[in-house]
Amino acid sequence: MAELKDLRLTPVHTLTPELFELCTSVTAKRARIVIDHVLKHGIVTNEELSEKYGYDHPPRAIRDVRECGIPLITHRVTSPKTGRQMGAYTFDILGNIRRGRVGGRKAFSKKFKQELIAEYGERDAFSGEALNERYLQIDHRIPYEIAGDETETRLSNFMLIDGSSQRSKSWSCEHCSNFLEIQNPAICRVCFWASPESYEHVAMEQKRRTEILWAGEEILDYEKLKTEANNLGIPLGDLIKLRLRE
């Protein structure tokens, strides 16, 4: 793990004219804050994004920058303040943007969202919960950082999810070695977070997931199971697994 003082910083005077022009073209507020900080200081850390700018989930701000087509290098460093491991980010060279990333993530039209609703219904792709369309957002099945916008017009490459599912997916993807290092779309394609209907792994780990929603009169069943799990001192999920084995 590197030390902050040993990293090569990338303030504005170190950038090529092409990369600087791309940086200055970004208007999205959260990405703009990150870019301006790196332009000035040559680096930004998760600690700074949290403490200085109040971001509860700093990696999301970093993704915003990458989705605008700005290449960043992720470093693992030790915080001088806490001694803990944290992420730090500097600009990468423009040539390391792959086809489909320059210009950033494209906005989706209302028509495209309606086509997805017609295809999949007004429900979250992971939980299956029926939701009003205003609570659903369009998400790339394969993260934009890996696949770009090369397949935007194909409905099968997108899903509808709510904010909670989006945060869970983002956290899992951002800690997956395929996202961080390998960058192979084929690995994503058979992941739970891309294809919850049929998958081979969850973020490259041999796991299986399911979402269970309790509604209406079913809530009474949930409360009984939850009380039993509490009495046994085990998570509800473990109790359900135990019952299935009986």
Beta strands, then each sheet from edge to edge (+ up, - down):
strand 1: 44-45
strand 2: 72-78
strand 3: 85-91
strand 4: 137-140
strand 5: 158-161
sheet 1: 1+ 3- 2+
sheet 2: 4+ 5-
end
